[in-house]
Amino acid sequence: MGEKYTVIPEKVVGKTVEEIAITDKSVVLKFDDNTFLDIYLDPTGKSLRTSTNRLKE
């Protein structure tokens, strides 16, 4: 899990948020094009990390 990801703001601007899930340690946004933006605490709890992924239809 040591990989770092960069979220490019321009790639999410203008997308419609379809669902949001919030927990104590993460927020997941699902966009209407099946793209997900994950914002979560790293395992040490000291910094935030982000990742994006897309479900294939």
Number of C-alpha atoms within 10 A of each C-alpha: 5 6 6 9 10 9 15 9 7 8 8 15 8 7 13 12 15 13 11 12 10 11 8 7 12 15 15 18 19 20 17 12 14 14 18 21 18 17 18 19 15 15 12 7 9 8 9 13 17 17 15 17 11 12 8 7 5
